């Protein structure tokens, strides 16, 4: 009996097995997403560059510097105007330099071995425009040149020195011989004149010092300059 059952079992056809289920298709990924269930790590985000610590951008400089530019422009313009007023006259001509007569006279008094003279109380409109002191007691004669622009726009200068008057006066007056004499404040001055240069001169010889006033100014203006000369106290 058992052998018969085995035989039946051997000839009984086997039940066909179910075919395996097909794998479930993966859901379509979104554009730009990688497919698959695991999220890819992907490349790391680039780090933000550090903000530069240098000068601001041109636009920022323009926005923030407009006020400074305006202030600098106004200051520069004021400086130029001041220089123009000091150096250039309203008529466009260059203004002459100014001279501190008091300081120059003090320097002369300190180095000159003779009684020095300085102009005081000149008429209004006279302007000292040049000064030069030459020589020392141990190195040749001491001389002072002090030049003025007169109220009439002419030139007049004081020349004083302890040089020998026989050479000093002709050199300052550009003439060897006087053409006359003129009384100025009770003192006698010799007149000199050189027509080709329109140069007028008055000269006075004193003990130890000779005074000459000379220039294109008239004798009247030169007399005003000569009358203004006052002796300085000796140091």
C-alpha positions in Angstrom: 0.0 0.0 0.0 2.8 2.3 0.9 4.5 1.6 -2.3 1.4 2.4 -4.3 1.1 5.8 -2.6 4.7 6.5 -3.4 4.1 5.8 -7.0 1.1 8.0 -7.1 3.0 10.8 -5.5 5.8 10.3 -8.0 3.6 10.6 -11.0 1.4 13.5 -9.7 2.3 16.7 -11.5 3.8 19.4 -9.3 1.9 22.6 -8.9 3.4 25.3 -10.9 5.0 28.0 -8.7 3.9 31.6 -8.9 6.1 33.8 -10.9 7.9 36.3 -8.7 6.4 39.7 -8.6 8.1 42.3 -10.7 9.9 44.9 -8.6 7.9 48.1 -8.1 9.2 50.7 -10.4 10.8 53.6 -8.6 9.0 56.9 -8.5 10.2 59.3 -11.1 12.6 61.7 -9.6 12.1 65.5 -9.9 14.1 67.4 -12.4 17.5 68.1 -11.0 17.1 65.3 -8.3 19.2 62.2 -8.6 17.2 58.9 -8.8 17.2 56.4 -6.0 15.9 56.2 -2.5 19.0 57.5 -0.7 19.6 61.2 -0.8 23.1 61.8 -2.2 25.3 64.0 -0.2 26.4 66.0 -3.3 29.1 68.7 -3.4 29.3 71.0 -0.4 28.1 74.6 -0.8 31.0 77.0 -1.6 31.9 79.2 1.4 31.0 82.9 1.2 34.0 85.0 0.4 35.0 87.3 3.2 34.1 91.0 2.7 37.2 93.0 1.6 38.5 95.3 4.3 40.1 97.7 1.7 38.8 101.0 0.5 35.1 101.4 -0.2 33.6 100.8 -3.6 33.7 103.8 -6.0 29.9 104.3 -5.7 30.3 104.5 -1.9 33.2 106.9 -2.1 31.1 109.1 -4.4 28.1 109.0 -2.1 30.1 109.6 1.1 32.7 111.9 -0.3 30.6 114.5 -2.0 30.4 116.7 1.2 34.2 116.4 1.7 34.9 117.2 -1.9 32.8 120.4 -1.6 34.4 121.4 1.6 37.9 120.9 0.1 37.0 122.8 -3.0 35.7 125.8 -1.0 38.9 125.8 1.2 41.1 125.6 -1.9 39.2 128.4 -3.6 39.5 130.6 -0.5 43.3 130.0 -0.3 43.8 130.9 -4.0 41.7 134.1 -3.6 43.8 135.1 -0.5 47.1 134.6 -2.4 45.7 136.5 -5.4 44.7 139.4 -3.1 48.2 139.4 -1.5 50.3 139.0 -4.6 48.2 140.4 -7.6 46.8 143.9 -7.7 43.2 144.4 -8.9 44.5 145.9 -12.2 46.2 142.5 -12.9 49.8 143.6 -12.1 51.9 141.8 -9.5 51.9 143.5 -6.1 55.3 144.3 -4.7 56.6 142.5 -1.6 56.3 144.3 1.7 59.2 145.0 4.0 59.3 145.2 7.7 61.3 148.4 8.2 61.5 148.2 12.0 63.1 144.7 11.8 65.5 145.8 9.1 66.5 148.9 10.9 67.2 146.9 14.1 69.4 144.6 12.2 71.3 147.5 10.6 71.8 149.1 14.1 73.2 145.8 15.4 75.9 145.5 12.6 76.7 149.1 11.6 79.6 150.8 13.3 78.2 154.3 12.6 75.1 156.4 13.4 72.3 154.8 11.4 69.2 156.6 10.1 65.7 155.2 9.4 62.7 156.9 7.7 59.8 157.8 10.1 56.4 159.3 9.3 56.4 159.1 5.5 53.4 160.5 3.6 50.4 158.2 3.1 50.7 155.8 0.1 54.4 155.1 0.4 55.2 151.4 0.5 58.6 149.8 1.4 59.3 147.2 -1.3 63.0 146.2 -0.9 65.7 146.1 1.7 69.3 144.9 1.6 72.1 145.1 4.2 75.6 144.3 3.1 79.0 144.2 4.8 80.1 143.8 8.4 82.5 145.9 10.5 85.2 143.3 9.9 84.5 142.8 6.2 84.3 146.0 4.2 81.8 149.0 4.7 78.3 148.4 5.9 75.5 149.7 3.7 71.7 149.7 3.7 69.5 149.9 0.7 65.8 150.6 1.4 63.5 151.0 -1.6 60.0 152.5 -1.8 57.1 152.8 -4.2 55.9 156.4 -3.7 52.3 157.6 -3.5 52.6 158.7 -7.2 53.9 155.2 -8.2 57.5 156.3 -8.7 60.6 154.6 -7.2 62.7 156.2 -4.4 65.4 154.6 -2.2 67.5 155.4 0.8 71.2 154.4 0.5 73.4 154.9 3.5 76.9 153.6 4.2 80.2 154.3 5.9 82.0 153.9 2.6 84.2 156.7 1.4 81.7 159.3 0.1 84.0 160.1 -2.9 83.1 156.8 -4.4 79.8 156.0 -2.8 77.8 159.1 -3.9 78.8 159.0 -7.6 78.0 155.3 -7.7 74.6 155.7 -6.1 73.7 158.9 -8.1 75.2 157.7 -11.4 76.8 161.1 -11.7 80.2 162.5 -10.6 79.2 166.1 -10.1 76.2 167.7 -8.4 73.9 170.0 -10.5 72.9 172.2 -7.5 71.8 172.1 -3.9 68.5 171.9 -2.0 67.5 172.7 1.5 65.6 169.9 3.3 64.4 170.5 6.9 67.2 173.0 7.5 70.0 170.9 6.1 71.8 171.2 2.7 71.6 168.3 0.3 73.4 168.1 -3.0 71.3 167.5 -6.1 72.3 165.1 -8.9 70.5 164.2 -12.1 71.0 161.7 -14.9 68.6 162.5 -17.7 68.9 159.3 -19.8 67.8 157.2 -16.8 65.4 159.9 -15.4 67.3 159.5 -12.1 67.1 162.2 -9.5 69.3 162.1 -6.4 69.9 164.1 -3.2 73.1 163.4 -1.1 74.3 164.5 2.3 77.7 163.7 3.8 77.8 163.3 7.6 80.6 162.3 10.0 81.1 158.6 9.6 78.1 158.0 7.3 76.8 159.3 3.9 73.1 159.4 3.0 71.7 159.4 -0.6 68.0 159.4 -1.6 67.6 158.5 -5.3 65.2 157.2 -7.9 62.7 158.1 -10.5 60.7 160.2 -8.0 60.8 163.9 -8.3 63.0 166.2 -6.1 59.9 167.0 -4.0 59.2 163.4 -3.2 62.9 162.7 -2.6 63.0 165.7 -0.2 60.0 164.2 1.7 62.0 161.0 2.1 65.1 162.8 3.2 63.2 164.9 5.7 61.7 161.6 7.2 65.2 160.2 8.1 65.7 160.0 11.8 68.9 158.9 13.7 68.5 155.6 15.5 69.7 155.2 19.1 73.1 153.6 19.2 73.1 150.0 20.6 
